[in-house]
């Protein structure tokens, strides 16, 4: 058998590797997959049921397009390179990330494949998308009655570090495990509300950035759950606290490896790539919301004056806009897209982001003037995110240009499942909806 090793013969926990955990993100951003012995992993593929794409969080089977229900729930396959496994965080376990396929070839509902298509479209222009991902999350602990309550961090504050922000040392556990698994952390700190944390991963090419974010989120949740805590990336778990977002920091490298945004950052002007990308993101803002804010709970976070990406606007080093042009210059120049939350699949969301930006560049679109008001009580635009998930799905469905760019079959399936989810939750209170999502997000 091949060594299958870009990893060593021991796991991140220094135990012999005996099994492989094959993983992929579905349209609900659930980490689906299976464990197989290493002898099976050597084959580079495993079979699964297409019906994975026909269920809600509540395990309700939905006759969503391409979900396989009316076809008798046929098989699909996940394919991966057995020589390119990643370190796992469980004893004796390696990780395989793969792409889904069926008899036609690439499975059209695969978010990772959709991201690869978006990356390829930018590469045809001689540009490599580079992405840094910031995640926000709250930590819960068990109360005496067994319910989940906020982790007790009475001394926490924004940009807090150390025991007053994290008395149980939970961030230490996440950091050490990430380091052992080669998941590249850039920074971690307490966020605005306790017990909320910001977890930022290092810049990478778009596919690696999405892979790292997917694995990091799952790893962090599992590490804390084994300690008796729940790390929740739910967009608005508390009505009286700030929401949690997912920010994509985006730039492009040319064939020589130079950041094409560097000159824009130096001059304060928008060249054709930055300007077109901004314009595309704002033009497709309402449709993007349907993918990037994928829960009924997302719209409790996505409100005006919330620093959440509600308005279709942009600005220079301005945190009240959706597309923020960072104040950093040179190789670090970038734009930050602030609309999404962590319930969104990083693959699906980033594919949509890159395709919307590319449409703006290809159409020669120009952005509106930058936001110069405070973006809280005063805003220079009237265009904003839809008011709820149903309206956001309507906007996505109607934006045929973006849908075709992302993948019409993928989007149709996603909308079908999500519309059923809305029906499931229609009669439930806000608290009941949070309980519905809490253990999955």
PEBEL-V203051 format. One record per residue. RES is the residue in one small letter. OMEGA is omega in whole degrees, 0 to 359 (* if undefined). Layout:
<<RES/OMEGA> <RES/OMEGA>>
//
This chain:
<<x/177> <x/180> <x/182> <x/192> <x/147> <x/172> <x/179> <x/181> <x/174> <x/181> <x/178> <x/180> <x/177> <x/173> <x/181> <x/180> <x/182> <x/183> <x/179> <x/176> <x/181> <x/187> <x/168> <x/177> <x/176> <x/185> <x/176> <x/184> <x/171> <x/180> <x/182> <x/178> <x/179> <x/171> <x/173> <x/174> <x/183> <x/177> <x/176> <x/179> <x/180> <x/180> <x/177> <x/178> <x/176> <x/183> <x/182> <x/180> <x/177> <x/181> <x/170> <x/182> <x/180> <x/182> <x/175> <x/175> <x/182> <x/178> <x/174> <x/179> <x/186> <x/178> <x/179> <x/180> <x/176> <x/179> <x/172> <x/184> <x/183> <x/179> <x/179> <x/177> <x/180> <x/180> <x/163> <x/184> <x/171> <x/183> <x/182> <x/179> <x/182> <x/175> <x/185> <x/177> <x/180> <x/179> <x/177> <x/181> <x/175> <x/181> <x/174> <x/188> <x/171> <x/182> <x/171> <x/172> <x/184> <x/178> <x/180> <x/177> <x/174> <x/184> <x/181> <x/186> <x/178> <x/181> <x/189> <x/179> <x/183> <x/180> <x/180> <x/177> <x/177> <x/177> <x/178> <x/177> <x/179> <x/178> <x/180> <x/179> <x/177> <x/179> <x/176> <x/176> <x/180> <x/184> <x/179> <x/178> <x/177> <x/190> <x/168> <x/187> <x/175> <x/178> <x/176> <x/184> <x/173> <x/175> <x/177> <x/171> <x/181> <x/171> <x/181> <x/180> <x/178> <x/179> <x/177> <x/178> <x/181> <x/173> <x/186> <x/179> <x/188> <x/181> <x/184> <x/177> <x/183> <x/188> <x/176> <x/175> <x/176> <x/191> <x/178> <x/176> <x/186> <x/187> <x/181> <x/179> <x/182> <x/179> <x/176> <x/179> <x/178> <x/182> <x/183> <x/180> <x/177> <x/179> <x/180> <x/182> <x/181> <x/173> <x/196> <x/177> <x/171> <x/179> <x/171> <x/178> <x/173> <x/179> <x/189> <x/183> <x/175> <x/356> <x/181> <x/181> <x/172> <x/184> <x/188> <x/180> <x/185> <x/177> <x/177> <x/172> <x/193> <x/182> <x/179> <x/180> <x/179> <x/177> <x/181> <x/181> <x/179> <x/182> <x/181> <x/180> <x/181> <x/180> <x/184> <x/179> <x/183> <x/179> <x/181> <x/180> <x/178> <x/176> <x/178> <x/180> <x/177> <x/174> <x/185> <x/175> <x/178> <x/186> <x/181> <x/182> <x/181> <x/182> <x/185> <x/179> <x/180> <x/176> <x/179> <x/184> <x/175> <x/185> <x/177> <x/175> <x/193> <x/169> <x/181> <x/175> <x/176> <x/184> <x/178> <x/179> <x/181> <x/176> <x/184> <x/176> <x/186> <x/181> <x/178> <x/181> <x/182> <x/184> <x/185> <x/179> <x/177> <x/174> <x/185> <x/180> <x/180> <x/181> <x/179> <x/179> <x/178> <x/182> <x/179> <x/180> <x/179> <x/179> <x/184> <x/186> <x/185> <x/177> <x/178> <x/181> <x/180> <x/179> <x/188> <x/176> <x/198> <x/181> <x/170> <x/180> <x/181> <x/188> <x/167> <x/175> <x/190> <x/184> <x/175> <x/178> <x/183> <x/182> <x/190> <x/184> <x/181> <x/186> <x/175> <x/182> <x/180> <x/179> <x/180> <x/177> <x/188> <x/186> <x/178> <x/180> <x/178> <x/179> <x/183> <x/174> <x/185> <x/176> <x/180> <x/185> <x/178> <x/183> <x/183> <x/181> <x/184> <x/168> <x/180> <x/178> <x/195> <x/186> <x/195> <x/166> <x/191> <x/170> <x/179> <x/172> <x/178> <x/179> <x/182> <x/182> <x/181> <x/174> <x/179> <x/179> <x/182> <x/180> <x/178> <x/178> <x/181> <x/177> <x/177> <x/179> <x/183> <x/181> <x/181> <x/182> <x/177> <x/182> <x/172> <x/176> <x/180> <x/177> <x/177> <x/175> <x/185> <x/180> <x/179> <x/177> <x/181> <x/184> <x/185> <x/180> <x/175> <x/182> <x/182> <x/179> <x/175> <x/186> <x/179> <x/185> <x/179> <x/179> <x/179> <x/177> <x/175> <x/181> <x/178> <x/182> <x/183> <x/181> <x/188> <x/180> <x/180> <x/180> <x/180> <x/180> <x/181> <x/185> <x/188> <x/182> <x/177> <x/183> <x/181> <x/178> <x/180> <x/181> <x/180> <x/179> <x/183> <x/178> <x/176> <x/177> <x/178> <x/179> <x/179> <x/188> <x/188> <x/184> <x/183> <x/178> <x/178> <x/180> <x/178> <x/177> <x/177> <x/179> <x/178> <x/186> <x/200> <x/186> <x/183> <x/187> <x/*>>
//
